[in-house]
């Protein structure tokens, strides 16, 4: 049996398939089966789409030091926010006495 010829899919088909995954509760495997394509192929299209939309970071472009710095900044900002919330509560209690 000769090897199966590799099929090519146009951009509209790819976008449509990814759209079905995004807009329905179906899994990649279910959509791939419905469309008659390999689930790994569709999964790679979905992953690429998430990178392009900014819903996922490209692991090859992530700077671990920058991530740690941003996580520290987020933690500090959360603490500042909590202090401000408590201050507002105290101020409102004082103002309504």
Backbone atoms as SQL, in Angstrom:
CREATE TABLE atoms (id INTEGER PRIMARY KEY, chain TEXT, resi INTEGER, resn TEXT, atom TEXT, x REAL, y REAL, z REAL);
INSERT INTO atoms VALUES
  (1, 'A', 1, 'UNK', 'N', 0.860, -1.174, 0.000),
  (2, 'A', 1, 'UNK', 'CA', 0.000, 0.000, 0.000),
  (3, 'A', 1, 'UNK', 'C', 0.905, 1.236, 0.000),
  (4, 'A', 2, 'UNK', 'N', 0.752, 2.126, -0.970),
  (5, 'A', 2, 'UNK', 'CA', 1.609, 3.328, -1.026),
  (6, 'A', 2, 'UNK', 'C', 1.239, 4.305, 0.083),
  (7, 'A', 3, 'UNK', 'N', 2.199, 5.137, 0.500),
  (8, 'A', 3, 'UNK', 'CA', 1.890, 6.108, 1.546),
  (9, 'A', 3, 'UNK', 'C', 0.844, 7.110, 1.068),
  (10, 'A', 4, 'UNK', 'N', 0.056, 7.575, 2.019),
  (11, 'A', 4, 'UNK', 'CA', -1.013, 8.507, 1.690),
  (12, 'A', 4, 'UNK', 'C', -0.421, 9.868, 1.325),
  (13, 'A', 5, 'UNK', 'N', -0.959, 10.478, 0.285),
  (14, 'A', 5, 'UNK', 'CA', -0.489, 11.785, -0.151),
  (15, 'A', 5, 'UNK', 'C', -0.911, 12.847, 0.867),
  (16, 'A', 6, 'UNK', 'N', -0.013, 13.721, 1.193),
  (17, 'A', 6, 'UNK', 'CA', -0.269, 14.770, 2.174),
  (18, 'A', 6, 'UNK', 'C', -1.234, 15.803, 1.597),
  (19, 'A', 7, 'UNK', 'N', -2.311, 16.068, 2.336),
  (20, 'A', 7, 'UNK', 'CA', -3.312, 17.025, 1.862),
  (21, 'A', 7, 'UNK', 'C', -2.935, 18.437, 2.293),
  (22, 'A', 8, 'UNK', 'N', -3.299, 19.417, 1.507),
  (23, 'A', 8, 'UNK', 'CA', -3.064, 20.821, 1.821),
  (24, 'A', 8, 'UNK', 'C', -4.422, 21.480, 2.077),
  (25, 'A', 9, 'UNK', 'N', -4.472, 22.341, 3.065),
  (26, 'A', 9, 'UNK', 'CA', -5.714, 23.023, 3.410),
  (27, 'A', 9, 'UNK', 'C', -5.518, 24.518, 3.223),
  (28, 'A', 10, 'UNK', 'N', -6.513, 25.170, 2.622),
  (29, 'A', 10, 'UNK', 'CA', -6.366, 26.615, 2.422),
  (30, 'A', 10, 'UNK', 'C', -6.659, 27.366, 3.722),
  (31, 'A', 11, 'UNK', 'N', -6.315, 28.659, 3.724),
  (32, 'A', 11, 'UNK', 'CA', -6.447, 29.476, 4.931),
  (33, 'A', 11, 'UNK', 'C', -7.891, 29.578, 5.415),
  (34, 'A', 12, 'UNK', 'N', -8.839, 29.636, 4.490),
  (35, 'A', 12, 'UNK', 'CA', -10.247, 29.733, 4.880),
  (36, 'A', 12, 'UNK', 'C', -10.710, 28.472, 5.611),
  (37, 'A', 13, 'UNK', 'N', -10.272, 27.312, 5.116),
  (38, 'A', 13, 'UNK', 'CA', -10.637, 26.053, 5.764),
  (39, 'A', 13, 'UNK', 'C', -10.042, 26.007, 7.172),
  (40, 'A', 14, 'UNK', 'N', -8.759, 26.386, 7.280),
  (41, 'A', 14, 'UNK', 'CA', -8.095, 26.375, 8.586),
  (42, 'A', 14, 'UNK', 'C', -8.812, 27.306, 9.565),
  (43, 'A', 15, 'UNK', 'N', -9.111, 28.520, 9.106),
  (44, 'A', 15, 'UNK', 'CA', -9.791, 29.495, 9.971),
  (45, 'A', 15, 'UNK', 'C', -11.167, 28.982, 10.381),
  (46, 'A', 16, 'UNK', 'N', -11.868, 28.360, 9.460),
  (47, 'A', 16, 'UNK', 'CA', -13.185, 27.810, 9.774),
  (48, 'A', 16, 'UNK', 'C', -13.114, 26.701, 10.803),
  (49, 'A', 17, 'UNK', 'N', -12.143, 25.818, 10.646),
  (50, 'A', 17, 'UNK', 'CA', -11.983, 24.714, 11.591),
  (51, 'A', 17, 'UNK', 'C', -11.642, 25.241, 12.982),
  (52, 'A', 18, 'UNK', 'N', -10.721, 26.199, 13.042),
  (53, 'A', 18, 'UNK', 'CA', -10.348, 26.795, 14.331),
  (54, 'A', 18, 'UNK', 'C', -11.554, 27.509, 14.936),
  (55, 'A', 19, 'UNK', 'N', -12.326, 28.181, 14.098),
  (56, 'A', 19, 'UNK', 'CA', -13.521, 28.874, 14.569),
  (57, 'A', 19, 'UNK', 'C', -14.532, 27.927, 15.191),
  (58, 'A', 20, 'UNK', 'N', -14.680, 26.758, 14.602),
  (59, 'A', 20, 'UNK', 'CA', -15.608, 25.765, 15.160),
  (60, 'A', 20, 'UNK', 'C', -15.146, 25.355, 16.559),
  (61, 'A', 21, 'UNK', 'N', -13.852, 25.127, 16.719),
  (62, 'A', 21, 'UNK', 'CA', -13.322, 24.747, 18.031),
  (63, 'A', 21, 'UNK', 'C', -13.553, 25.873, 19.032),
  (64, 'A', 22, 'UNK', 'N', -13.290, 27.119, 18.617),
  (65, 'A', 22, 'UNK', 'CA', -13.422, 28.271, 19.515),
  (66, 'A', 22, 'UNK', 'C', -14.875, 28.527, 19.910),
  (67, 'A', 23, 'UNK', 'N', -15.798, 28.355, 18.997),
  (68, 'A', 23, 'UNK', 'CA', -17.179, 28.782, 19.210),
  (69, 'A', 23, 'UNK', 'C', -18.110, 27.688, 19.716),
  (70, 'A', 24, 'UNK', 'N', -17.634, 26.457, 19.762),
  (71, 'A', 24, 'UNK', 'CA', -18.475, 25.360, 20.243),
  (72, 'A', 24, 'UNK', 'C', -17.819, 24.734, 21.461),
  (73, 'A', 25, 'UNK', 'N', -18.524, 23.874, 22.103),
  (74, 'A', 25, 'UNK', 'CA', -17.974, 23.147, 23.243),
  (75, 'A', 25, 'UNK', 'C', -17.337, 21.831, 22.807),
  (76, 'A', 26, 'UNK', 'N', -17.156, 21.649, 21.526),
  (77, 'A', 26, 'UNK', 'CA', -16.570, 20.416, 21.022),
  (78, 'A', 26, 'UNK', 'C', -15.052, 20.426, 21.226),
  (79, 'A', 27, 'UNK', 'N', -14.512, 19.239, 21.428),
  (80, 'A', 27, 'UNK', 'CA', -13.065, 19.110, 21.563),
  (81, 'A', 27, 'UNK', 'C', -12.416, 19.170, 20.186),
  (82, 'A', 28, 'UNK', 'N', -11.105, 19.388, 20.198),
  (83, 'A', 28, 'UNK', 'CA', -10.355, 19.377, 18.943),
  (84, 'A', 28, 'UNK', 'C', -10.546, 18.035, 18.243),
  (85, 'A', 29, 'UNK', 'N', -10.499, 16.959, 19.014),
  (86, 'A', 29, 'UNK', 'CA', -10.646, 15.619, 18.432),
  (87, 'A', 29, 'UNK', 'C', -12.016, 15.450, 17.760),
  (88, 'A', 30, 'UNK', 'N', -13.073, 15.962, 18.407),
  (89, 'A', 30, 'UNK', 'CA', -14.416, 15.830, 17.830),
  (90, 'A', 30, 'UNK', 'C', -14.529, 16.608, 16.526),
  (91, 'A', 31, 'UNK', 'N', -14.024, 17.852, 16.542),
  (92, 'A', 31, 'UNK', 'CA', -14.117, 18.686, 15.339),
  (93, 'A', 31, 'UNK', 'C', -13.279, 18.074, 14.221),
  (94, 'A', 32, 'UNK', 'N', -12.081, 17.602, 14.563),
  (95, 'A', 32, 'UNK', 'CA', -11.221, 16.988, 13.551),
  (96, 'A', 32, 'UNK', 'C', -11.905, 15.777, 12.926),
  (97, 'A', 33, 'UNK', 'N', -12.542, 14.956, 13.753),
  (98, 'A', 33, 'UNK', 'CA', -13.233, 13.770, 13.236),
  (99, 'A', 33, 'UNK', 'C', -14.377, 14.185, 12.315),
  (100, 'A', 34, 'UNK', 'N', -15.145, 15.206, 12.747),
  (101, 'A', 34, 'UNK', 'CA', -16.265, 15.692, 11.935),
  (102, 'A', 34, 'UNK', 'C', -15.797, 16.209, 10.571),
  (103, 'A', 35, 'UNK', 'N', -14.624, 16.843, 10.556),
  (104, 'A', 35, 'UNK', 'CA', -14.108, 17.429, 9.318),
  (105, 'A', 35, 'UNK', 'C', -13.241, 16.456, 8.525),
  (106, 'A', 36, 'UNK', 'N', -12.929, 15.311, 9.128),
  (107, 'A', 36, 'UNK', 'CA', -12.120, 14.321, 8.433),
  (108, 'A', 36, 'UNK', 'C', -10.650, 14.698, 8.334),
  (109, 'A', 37, 'UNK', 'N', -10.143, 15.390, 9.348),
  (110, 'A', 37, 'UNK', 'CA', -8.726, 15.758, 9.357),
  (111, 'A', 37, 'UNK', 'C', -8.061, 15.193, 10.605),
  (112, 'A', 38, 'UNK', 'N', -6.756, 15.203, 10.610),
  (113, 'A', 38, 'UNK', 'CA', -5.985, 14.695, 11.736),
  (114, 'A', 38, 'UNK', 'C', -6.135, 15.636, 12.924),
  (115, 'A', 39, 'UNK', 'N', -6.378, 15.084, 14.118),
  (116, 'A', 39, 'UNK', 'CA', -6.577, 15.927, 15.301),
  (117, 'A', 39, 'UNK', 'C', -5.306, 16.680, 15.674),
  (118, 'A', 40, 'UNK', 'N', -4.141, 16.103, 15.418),
  (119, 'A', 40, 'UNK', 'CA', -2.883, 16.805, 15.685),
  (120, 'A', 40, 'UNK', 'C', -2.722, 18.029, 14.806),
  (121, 'A', 41, 'UNK', 'N', -3.160, 17.908, 13.569),
  (122, 'A', 41, 'UNK', 'CA', -3.110, 19.039, 12.641),
  (123, 'A', 41, 'UNK', 'C', -3.994, 20.175, 13.145),
  (124, 'A', 42, 'UNK', 'N', -5.224, 19.840, 13.513),
  (125, 'A', 42, 'UNK', 'CA', -6.147, 20.858, 14.011),
  (126, 'A', 42, 'UNK', 'C', -5.638, 21.452, 15.319),
  (127, 'A', 43, 'UNK', 'N', -5.080, 20.625, 16.179),
  (128, 'A', 43, 'UNK', 'CA', -4.551, 21.124, 17.453),
  (129, 'A', 43, 'UNK', 'C', -3.444, 22.145, 17.214),
  (130, 'A', 44, 'UNK', 'N', -2.601, 21.901, 16.222),
  (131, 'A', 44, 'UNK', 'CA', -1.529, 22.858, 15.935),
  (132, 'A', 44, 'UNK', 'C', -2.099, 24.162, 15.382),
  (133, 'A', 45, 'UNK', 'N', -3.165, 24.091, 14.583),
  (134, 'A', 45, 'UNK', 'CA', -3.806, 25.305, 14.084),
  (135, 'A', 45, 'UNK', 'C', -4.402, 26.112, 15.235),
  (136, 'A', 46, 'UNK', 'N', -5.048, 25.417, 16.177),
  (137, 'A', 46, 'UNK', 'CA', -5.661, 26.082, 17.329),
  (138, 'A', 46, 'UNK', 'C', -4.579, 26.733, 18.192),
  (139, 'A', 47, 'UNK', 'N', -3.465, 26.026, 18.415),
  (140, 'A', 47, 'UNK', 'CA', -2.361, 26.579, 19.219),
  (141, 'A', 47, 'UNK', 'C', -1.786, 27.826, 18.547),
  (142, 'A', 48, 'UNK', 'N', -1.610, 27.770, 17.251),
  (143, 'A', 48, 'UNK', 'CA', -1.092, 28.925, 16.509),
  (144, 'A', 48, 'UNK', 'C', -2.056, 30.109, 16.613),
  (145, 'A', 49, 'UNK', 'N', -3.341, 29.827, 16.511),
  (146, 'A', 49, 'UNK', 'CA', -4.356, 30.873, 16.622),
  (147, 'A', 49, 'UNK', 'C', -4.302, 31.535, 17.997),
  (148, 'A', 50, 'UNK', 'N', -4.125, 30.733, 19.053),
  (149, 'A', 50, 'UNK', 'CA', -4.043, 31.284, 20.406),
  (150, 'A', 50, 'UNK', 'C', -2.820, 32.175, 20.563),
  (151, 'A', 51, 'UNK', 'N', -1.703, 31.782, 19.960),
  (152, 'A', 51, 'UNK', 'CA', -0.506, 32.622, 19.993),
  (153, 'A', 51, 'UNK', 'C', -0.756, 33.943, 19.283),
  (154, 'A', 52, 'UNK', 'N', -1.379, 33.883, 18.112),
  (155, 'A', 52, 'UNK', 'CA', -1.646, 35.081, 17.324),
  (156, 'A', 52, 'UNK', 'C', -2.617, 36.023, 18.032),
  (157, 'A', 53, 'UNK', 'N', -3.572, 35.472, 18.767),
  (158, 'A', 53, 'UNK', 'CA', -4.550, 36.281, 19.494),
  (159, 'A', 53, 'UNK', 'C', -4.007, 36.801, 20.819),
  (160, 'A', 54, 'UNK', 'N', -2.851, 36.309, 21.224),
  (161, 'A', 54, 'UNK', 'CA', -2.274, 36.718, 22.495),
  (162, 'A', 54, 'UNK', 'C', -2.888, 36.004, 23.689),
  (163, 'A', 55, 'UNK', 'N', -3.590, 34.922, 23.425),
  (164, 'A', 55, 'UNK', 'CA', -4.212, 34.154, 24.509),
  (165, 'A', 55, 'UNK', 'C', -3.225, 33.190, 25.146),
  (166, 'A', 56, 'UNK', 'N', -2.097, 33.030, 24.511),
  (167, 'A', 56, 'UNK', 'CA', -1.068, 32.112, 24.990),
  (168, 'A', 56, 'UNK', 'C', 0.283, 32.707, 24.638),
  (169, 'A', 57, 'UNK', 'N', 1.241, 32.547, 25.534),
  (170, 'A', 57, 'UNK', 'CA', 2.580, 33.049, 25.273),
  (171, 'A', 57, 'UNK', 'C', 3.394, 32.023, 24.504),
  (172, 'A', 58, 'UNK', 'N', 4.236, 32.518, 23.635),
  (173, 'A', 58, 'UNK', 'CA', 5.143, 31.644, 22.900),
  (174, 'A', 58, 'UNK', 'C', 6.272, 31.245, 23.845),
  (175, 'A', 59, 'UNK', 'N', 6.363, 29.969, 24.208),
  (176, 'A', 59, 'UNK', 'CA', 7.385, 29.550, 25.172),
  (177, 'A', 59, 'UNK', 'C', 8.804, 29.819, 24.694),
  (178, 'A', 60, 'UNK', 'N', 8.986, 29.964, 23.404),
  (179, 'A', 60, 'UNK', 'CA', 10.316, 30.256, 22.880),
  (180, 'A', 60, 'UNK', 'C', 10.696, 31.723, 23.030),
  (181, 'A', 61, 'UNK', 'N', 9.723, 32.563, 23.345),
  (182, 'A', 61, 'UNK', 'CA', 9.979, 33.999, 23.448),
  (183, 'A', 61, 'UNK', 'C', 9.786, 34.539, 24.851),
  (184, 'A', 62, 'UNK', 'N', 9.541, 33.688, 25.827),
  (185, 'A', 62, 'UNK', 'CA', 9.290, 34.126, 27.194),
  (186, 'A', 62, 'UNK', 'C', 10.617, 34.272, 27.931),
  (187, 'A', 63, 'UNK', 'N', 10.784, 35.419, 28.585),
  (188, 'A', 63, 'UNK', 'CA', 11.977, 35.682, 29.389),
  (189, 'A', 63, 'UNK', 'C', 11.627, 35.374, 30.850),
  (190, 'A', 64, 'UNK', 'N', 12.178, 34.307, 31.418),
  (191, 'A', 64, 'UNK', 'CA', 11.834, 33.921, 32.790),
  (192, 'A', 64, 'UNK', 'C', 12.096, 35.019, 33.815),
  (193, 'A', 65, 'UNK', 'N', 13.147, 35.784, 33.633),
  (194, 'A', 65, 'UNK', 'CA', 13.448, 36.872, 34.568),
  (195, 'A', 65, 'UNK', 'C', 12.354, 37.935, 34.505),
  (196, 'A', 66, 'UNK', 'N', 11.890, 38.229, 33.315),
  (197, 'A', 66, 'UNK', 'CA', 10.817, 39.229, 33.144),
  (198, 'A', 66, 'UNK', 'C', 9.524, 38.722, 33.781),
  (199, 'A', 67, 'UNK', 'N', 9.238, 37.441, 33.621),
  (200, 'A', 67, 'UNK', 'CA', 8.032, 36.865, 34.225),
  (201, 'A', 67, 'UNK', 'C', 8.109, 36.984, 35.742),
  (202, 'A', 68, 'UNK', 'N', 9.256, 36.652, 36.331),
  (203, 'A', 68, 'UNK', 'CA', 9.410, 36.768, 37.791),
  (204, 'A', 68, 'UNK', 'C', 9.236, 38.216, 38.244),
  (205, 'A', 69, 'UNK', 'N', 9.810, 39.155, 37.487),
  (206, 'A', 69, 'UNK', 'CA', 9.684, 40.568, 37.847),
  (207, 'A', 69, 'UNK', 'C', 8.218, 41.009, 37.783),
  (208, 'A', 70, 'UNK', 'N', 7.506, 40.588, 36.765),
  (209, 'A', 70, 'UNK', 'CA', 6.092, 40.951, 36.632),
  (210, 'A', 70, 'UNK', 'C', 5.250, 40.309, 37.730),
  (211, 'A', 71, 'UNK', 'N', 5.573, 39.061, 38.094),
  (212, 'A', 71, 'UNK', 'CA', 4.842, 38.403, 39.177),
  (213, 'A', 71, 'UNK', 'C', 5.062, 39.134, 40.494),
  (214, 'A', 72, 'UNK', 'N', 6.286, 39.595, 40.745),
  (215, 'A', 72, 'UNK', 'CA', 6.579, 40.356, 41.965),
  (216, 'A', 72, 'UNK', 'C', 5.817, 41.681, 41.959),
  (217, 'A', 73, 'UNK', 'N', 5.773, 42.329, 40.804),
  (218, 'A', 73, 'UNK', 'CA', 5.046, 43.599, 40.693),
  (219, 'A', 73, 'UNK', 'C', 3.547, 43.393, 40.931),
  (220, 'A', 74, 'UNK', 'N', 2.995, 42.319, 40.393),
  (221, 'A', 74, 'UNK', 'CA', 1.576, 42.012, 40.599),
  (222, 'A', 74, 'UNK', 'C', 1.301, 41.801, 42.084),
  (223, 'A', 75, 'UNK', 'N', 2.166, 41.055, 42.756),
  (224, 'A', 75, 'UNK', 'CA', 1.979, 40.803, 44.188),
  (225, 'A', 75, 'UNK', 'C', 2.006, 42.108, 44.973),
  (226, 'A', 76, 'UNK', 'N', 2.944, 42.995, 44.637),
  (227, 'A', 76, 'UNK', 'CA', 3.032, 44.282, 45.327),
  (228, 'A', 76, 'UNK', 'C', 1.796, 45.138, 45.067),
  (229, 'A', 77, 'UNK', 'N', 1.335, 45.160, 43.835),
  (230, 'A', 77, 'UNK', 'CA', 0.147, 45.942, 43.499),
  (231, 'A', 77, 'UNK', 'C', -1.098, 45.394, 44.204),
  (232, 'A', 78, 'UNK', 'N', -1.190, 44.082, 44.346),
  (233, 'A', 78, 'UNK', 'CA', -2.323, 43.496, 45.065),
  (234, 'A', 78, 'UNK', 'C', -2.306, 43.922, 46.526),
  (235, 'A', 79, 'UNK', 'N', -1.116, 43.943, 47.135),
  (236, 'A', 79, 'UNK', 'CA', -1.017, 44.381, 48.535),
  (237, 'A', 79, 'UNK', 'C', -1.431, 45.849, 48.659),
  (238, 'A', 80, 'UNK', 'N', -0.954, 46.690, 47.738),
  (239, 'A', 80, 'UNK', 'CA', -1.318, 48.110, 47.763),
  (240, 'A', 80, 'UNK', 'C', -2.825, 48.286, 47.593),
  (241, 'A', 81, 'UNK', 'N', -3.412, 47.516, 46.701),
  (242, 'A', 81, 'UNK', 'CA', -4.859, 47.581, 46.479),
  (243, 'A', 81, 'UNK', 'C', -5.615, 47.222, 47.753),
  (244, 'A', 82, 'UNK', 'N', -5.165, 46.161, 48.424),
  (245, 'A', 82, 'UNK', 'CA', -5.834, 45.723, 49.649),
  (246, 'A', 82, 'UNK', 'C', -5.728, 46.781, 50.745),
  (247, 'A', 83, 'UNK', 'N', -4.581, 47.430, 50.848),
  (248, 'A', 83, 'UNK', 'CA', -4.403, 48.503, 51.837),
  (249, 'A', 83, 'UNK', 'C', -5.352, 49.654, 51.520),
  (250, 'A', 84, 'UNK', 'N', -5.442, 50.015, 50.247),
  (251, 'A', 84, 'UNK', 'CA', -6.341, 51.104, 49.856),
  (252, 'A', 84, 'UNK', 'C', -7.798, 50.748, 50.129),
  (253, 'A', 85, 'UNK', 'N', -8.182, 49.518, 49.898),
  (254, 'A', 85, 'UNK', 'CA', -9.556, 49.095, 50.184),
  (255, 'A', 85, 'UNK', 'C', -9.862, 49.255, 51.669),
  (256, 'A', 86, 'UNK', 'N', -8.920, 48.800, 52.511),
  (257, 'A', 86, 'UNK', 'CA', -9.132, 48.927, 53.963),
  (258, 'A', 86, 'UNK', 'C', -9.194, 50.391, 54.379),
  (259, 'A', 87, 'UNK', 'N', -8.376, 51.220, 53.763),
  (260, 'A', 87, 'UNK', 'CA', -8.367, 52.643, 54.085),
  (261, 'A', 87, 'UNK', 'C', -9.703, 53.292, 53.735),
  (262, 'A', 88, 'UNK', 'N', -10.247, 52.939, 52.609),
  (263, 'A', 88, 'UNK', 'CA', -11.535, 53.491, 52.192),
  (264, 'A', 88, 'UNK', 'C', -12.622, 53.062, 53.168),
  (265, 'A', 89, 'UNK', 'N', -12.609, 51.805, 53.579),
  (266, 'A', 89, 'UNK', 'CA', -13.609, 51.312, 54.531),
  (267, 'A', 89, 'UNK', 'C', -13.515, 52.095, 55.835),
  (268, 'A', 90, 'UNK', 'N', -12.298, 52.279, 56.329),
  (269, 'A', 90, 'UNK', 'CA', -12.112, 53.044, 57.570),
  (270, 'A', 90, 'UNK', 'C', -12.556, 54.488, 57.400),
  (271, 'A', 91, 'UNK', 'N', -12.247, 55.075, 56.245),
  (272, 'A', 91, 'UNK', 'CA', -12.632, 56.460, 56.004),
  (273, 'A', 91, 'UNK', 'C', -14.151, 56.604, 55.950),
  (274, 'A', 92, 'UNK', 'N', -14.824, 55.653, 55.305),
  (275, 'A', 92, 'UNK', 'CA', -16.284, 55.704, 55.217),
  (276, 'A', 92, 'UNK', 'C', -16.890, 55.532, 56.623),
  (277, 'A', 93, 'UNK', 'N', -16.370, 54.643, 57.422),
  (278, 'A', 93, 'UNK', 'CA', -16.877, 54.447, 58.782),
  (279, 'A', 93, 'UNK', 'C', -16.701, 55.730, 59.598),
  (280, 'A', 94, 'UNK', 'N', -15.539, 56.354, 59.452),
  (281, 'A', 94, 'UNK', 'CA', -15.264, 57.586, 60.185),
  (282, 'A', 94, 'UNK', 'C', -16.186, 58.713, 59.722),
  (283, 'A', 95, 'UNK', 'N', -16.434, 58.782, 58.423),
  (284, 'A', 95, 'UNK', 'CA', -17.270, 59.859, 57.868),
  (285, 'A', 95, 'UNK', 'C', -18.747, 59.694, 58.238),
  (286, 'A', 96, 'UNK', 'N', -19.188, 58.483, 58.531),
  (287, 'A', 96, 'UNK', 'CA', -20.601, 58.259, 58.813),
  (288, 'A', 96, 'UNK', 'C', -20.900, 58.235, 60.301),
  (289, 'A', 97, 'UNK', 'N', -19.929, 58.551, 61.138),
  (290, 'A', 97, 'UNK', 'CA', -20.182, 58.580, 62.569),
  (291, 'A', 97, 'UNK', 'C', -20.919, 59.826, 62.970);
